[in-house]
Amino acid sequence: MTATAVTKQTRPTTTPAPDRVRRTRRRGRIIALLFVFPALLLLGALVVYPVLFSVGRSFFDASGTKFVGGENYTEMFRDPATLKAIRNTTIWVVVAPALLTGLGLILAVLVEKVRWATAFKLLLFMPMAVSFLAAGIIFRLAYDEDPDKGVLNAAVVSVHDAFAGTSTYPTARAREGQGLTKDADGAWRTATAVQPGTTVNLGLVGVQPDDLPGGAEPAQQAAARTAGPGELTGTVYLDFTPGGGGRQGQVDAEESGLPEMKVEAVRNGKTVASTTTAADGSYRFDDLDPGSYTLKLPASNFAPPYEGISWLGPTLVTPAIIGAYLWIWTGFAMVLIGAGLSTLPRDALEAARMDGANEWQIFRRITVPLLAPVLTVVFVTLVINVMKVFDLVYIIAPGPVQEDATVLATQMWLVSFGGGNNQGLGSALGVLLLLLVIPAMVFNVRRFRRSQR
């Protein structure tokens, strides 16, 4: 062994001095803080300060000058509008995340069996690119009660009319003093009793000539016929001559019959016969027993057209808004669950199929249990999101039913800025909303950390 080698082997290793190590660590911390400082500054200005300010403001009155302690929190739970907001928020939290998670799971499983899976996912995810403001306007129009504007009511009315039909003369009515009286249910009947062997013409007004059925014929010739023994005949006609000049209560040459009008013969309060008018408005009852009868035009002849469903009424406004929310977020749930589905071990699924399990058993006993962590994350994320929902509720719900659809976020805004001008109570609502969201956020963060390990 040479002297040089001995020297290299026996040369002592030098260790950095403790002061130098401390300086290096201190320098690293300072550099890290310099990089983090802008983010901390924004976090403090946009999150920490508003939270602390809202907590402090919640202990003052509406003007912000008088300390009232917990009075705002007490008032919050005495206010009927706030209690309704809490109830609606509970409905949102229970219904919307569960429906979205279920729909996302079903669609994610089904999409795997579709050839154009990517295009299908894109179509379902596209509503996420639409702002809540735009989505609210879209669904406000879709839910419009007027079938000529609201697409949903247009579809409902079309289906209803296909099976139930509609009245032909919703605006028709009788002239005063022309021998017809109106019942409480909207029907019209002769004011005096009639006998078989007579002709009774029933004149109505209130129908535009352009609204008459296409096959309507002039009524004068039919009105001139005389009834035979045991017959009760007549004509239901439009007692209006286009251009004027007609005589009230008489069938003129240019006056049209009212076809498809239901006429009933009533005796002792019971309908004994019914018929429908012909194209010229004529009707006839044969073989009636001798006696007195009342001719009745049932209310179904004059029923207003079916207008559909009041989607944005007090009863259905919250489910309707939840429906709009589902349209936006179903794609999000499907994509996240689909990502988890793609990581499932295929050998377990194939082994189950080889053992004779059907697709429903595989879905219920293997797919869902393996996807439980993903489903939990999606569900909790949606719970956090629905607690803060504001835009859809504020835009879709009309003014008169805004209180019926209100949730905590909208109630907080309405109390603070939307006319209430009580920012003390509004701050208390904000603190309540924060306290409700924090547990879900903590749960989500802990689960995310466990999955990272």
C-alpha positions, 0 to 999 in steps of 0.5 A: 500500500502506498503512502498516498493511499494511506493518507487518503484512508486516514484523512478525517471527514469534515462535518459542517458546523452547527451554525452553518446548518442553522443558517442554511435551514433559516435561509430555506425557510425564508425563501419558502415564506417569500414564495408562500407569502402572496398566497397567504396574503390573498388567503387572509384577505379573501377568506380569513378576514371576511370570516372573522369580520362576519363572526364579529358582525353577527354580534351587532345590530342592523346598524352595526353600532350596538352590541347585541350578543347572541340576539341575532342567532336567537332571531335567526331561529325564530324567523319563519323565512329562515326556518323555511330556508333551513328546511329547503337546504335540508331537502337539497342536502338529502335529495340532490347529492343522493340523486346525482351520485346514483345517476352518476354511478348508473351512467358511468357503468352504462357508458362502459358498454356504449361504443361512442362512450367519449362522445356520450360523456362529452354531451353529459359533461357539457352543461358544466361549461354553462354558468349557473346564471345562463342555466337559470335563465334556460330553465326559467324559460323551460319551466314557463307556465305558458305552453307557447313559451315553456318547452316542458309545459308544451310537452305536457299539454301535447300529451294531455290533449292527445288522450283527454282532448280539449273543449272547443269553445272555452270562451263561449257564453249566452246573451242575457235574456236569451233563455239560458242561465249559467250553473255554478259549475260553468254549464248553461241550461234553458231557463224554462222547461221544454217538451218533446215535439218542440224545437229549441235553438240555443244561441251563444256568443263569445266565439270568434268566427276564425275560431270555429271548427273547419267543418262548421256550416250555416245553421239557418236551414237546420234551425227551420226544421220542426220536431216530430212527435216524441222528438226534441230538436234544435240548433246550437249556433253562434248568435253573431253575424259577421259585419253586423246586421243580425237579429239577436235571438234569431238564426240569420242566414250568415250565422254558423252552427256550433258543431261538436257541442255536447247537449244533454236532456235533463229530467228531475235533475238526472241526465236521461239523454245526451248527444253531440251537435252536427256540423250545422249545430243541429241536435235531436233527441228521439223517443223521449217520454212525455213530460218536462225537460231541461236542455243543458250544455255541460261545462265540459263544452266551455272548459278552459284549455289545459295549461300544463303544470305550474312548475314554478308554483309554491309546491313544485318550485324546489323540485324544479330547481333541483332538476336544473341542478341535476342537469348541470352536475350529472356529468361531473358525477359520472366522469368522477365515478367513471374514473374510479370505475376504470381502476377497478381490478378486472380479474375480480369482475371476470372471476365473478362472471365465470362463477355464474354471477349475473350483471346485477349481482356483479354491480351490487356485490362487487362494483359498488363496494369497490367504488365506495371510496369514490362514491363517498368523495363525490357525495360529500363534495356535492353536499358541500356544493348544494349547501352553497347553492344560490344562483339557480334559486335566485334566478329560477324562482319567480318573485312571488315564490322566492320565499318558498324556494329560499335556501340559506345562501339566498336568505343570507343575501336577502336579509343583508342586501335584498331589502332586509338591510340587516347585516347583523342577522345576515352575518349570523346566517353566514356563520351558520352556513360556515358551521354546516359546511366545515364538517363535510370539508374536514371529512373530505380532506381527511379522506383525501389524505388517507387515499394519498397514503 
